[in-house]
Amino acid sequence: MGKWSEDKAWKWLNRIGEIRGFNYVPRNAVNSTEMWQAETFEEKIMDQELSWAKQYGLNGARVFLPYAVWRQDPDGFKVRFDRFLEIAAQHNIRIMPVLFDDCAFSGKQPYLGKQSAPIPGVHNSGWTPSPGVELADTQTRWPELREYVDDLLLTFSDDHRILIWDLYNEPGNSERGERSLPLVEASFEWARELEVSQPLTVGAWIDFQGSMSKRLYELSDIITFHYYGDPGSEEGSTTLHSCLSYGRPVLCTEWLKRQDNNRFENMLPLFREHRIGSYFWGLVAGKTQTYMHWGSEEGAAIPAIWQHDLLRSDGTPYDEREAEFLQKFSTADSEMKF
């Protein structure tokens, strides 16, 4: 099956309604490995936190699935992922899984077992990429990666709890540039052959009119992008209209950077005006410490203006007025249709 037609993509959006989502890592996990390993998979915490999300009218979650954890125990990993899907569905939240990822804030390649403790004051200090540089750059080992893609997509190919597959997060990050593009293209090729019921995408995240971003738009059923800048800036306007120009539904799969005027109060109305679904980063403050600003150094104090995260670790909002705005905004639209 080839790329979806524009008509099919719009019918998909019309069927599901407005997406109001968040990127999700539970408060007990320093990275996606700790989130999904059997020893640290905490479904009670997930259930609690997703119940908080439902209170604010949120109906979508984007989660990162680490290849290394799947490779160690494919069947156990799928059991845990299925349980997570079940918990999310109980709170009317549908999932966007992410399969590969070039972000490597920790400076380490993925590893199993006990994960490093967060470095105080540092934004996302434990995050590792997936599958990691060695596998991503060694095409003779790509059959191992294809096995991963095939197993997950075939297992959940008709699962209504999965909204859309994000095949690769921020390809080219960690100074990789276009070296990641061949694996992106291969991932689409593998996934297309499986004829899954959900759409496929990879989001643009930098140089939105550059050749690599254009290639991601061309490959995707649904146009997706990340934007952490001021929506009122020239860059914000150019980025938005670049994504909309493809005539397909659009999702902003990462946003929220309060110190740069990227906030709930100005982003959500803009998204609704242009019928753009969205996923802010992130739901709950925890071991990822993404309330810290990018570039923060070890020992830095928690900033007065958080960069990311809606809620504190006890479920209370970081900003009461912001949370009240989100709640009112969400209740003005009907729930996503399951």
TALINHU-V591564 format. One record per backbone hydrogen bond with DSSP energy under -1.0 kcal/mol. NH is the residue of the N-H (numbers start at 1). CO is the residue of the C=O. If there is no record, write none. Layout:
[[NH & CO] [NH & CO]]
This chain:
[[9 & 5] [10 & 6] [11 & 7] [12 & 8] [13 & 9] [14 & 10] [15 & 11] [16 & 12] [17 & 13] [21 & 278] [22 & 60] [23 & 280] [24 & 62] [29 & 26] [35 & 31] [36 & 32] [37 & 33] [40 & 37] [46 & 42] [47 & 43] [48 & 44] [49 & 45] [50 & 46] [51 & 47] [52 & 48] [53 & 49] [54 & 50] [55 & 51] [56 & 53] [57 & 54] [58 & 53] [59 & 20] [60 & 20] [61 & 94] [62 & 22] [63 & 96] [65 & 98] [70 & 66] [71 & 67] [72 & 68] [73 & 69] [77 & 73] [78 & 74] [79 & 75] [80 & 76] [81 & 77] [82 & 78] [83 & 79] [84 & 80] [85 & 81] [86 & 82] [87 & 83] [88 & 84] [89 & 85] [90 & 86] [91 & 88] [92 & 89] [93 & 88] [94 & 59] [95 & 161] [96 & 61] [98 & 63] [99 & 166] [101 & 130] [102 & 169] [106 & 127] [107 & 104] [122 & 119] [124 & 288] [127 & 124] [130 & 101] [136 & 132] [137 & 133] [141 & 138] [142 & 139] [144 & 141] [146 & 142] [147 & 143] [148 & 144] [149 & 145] [150 & 146] [151 & 147] [152 & 148] [153 & 149] [154 & 150] [155 & 151] [156 & 152] [159 & 156] [162 & 159] [163 & 95] [165 & 199] [166 & 97] [167 & 201] [169 & 100] [173 & 170] [177 & 172] [179 & 176] [180 & 177] [181 & 178] [184 & 180] [185 & 181] [186 & 182] [187 & 183] [188 & 184] [189 & 185] [190 & 186] [191 & 187] [192 & 188] [193 & 189] [194 & 191] [195 & 192] [197 & 157] [201 & 165] [204 & 224] [210 & 207] [214 & 210] [215 & 211] [216 & 212] [217 & 213] [218 & 214] [219 & 215] [220 & 216] [221 & 200] [223 & 249] [225 & 251] [226 & 204] [227 & 254] [233 & 230] [237 & 233] [238 & 234] [239 & 235] [240 & 236] [241 & 237] [242 & 238] [243 & 239] [244 & 240] [245 & 241] [246 & 243] [247 & 244] [251 & 223] [252 & 277] [253 & 225] [257 & 262] [258 & 307] [260 & 257] [261 & 258] [262 & 257] [267 & 263] [268 & 264] [271 & 267] [272 & 268] [273 & 269] [274 & 270] [276 & 271] [277 & 250] [278 & 19] [279 & 252] [280 & 21] [281 & 255] [283 & 23] [285 & 311] [287 & 27] [289 & 286] [292 & 289] [296 & 293] [299 & 120] [300 & 297] [307 & 291] [308 & 290] [310 & 282] [311 & 283] [312 & 316] [315 & 312] [318 & 310] [323 & 319] [324 & 320] [325 & 321] [326 & 322] [327 & 323] [328 & 324] [329 & 325] [330 & 326] [331 & 327] [333 & 330] [337 & 16]]
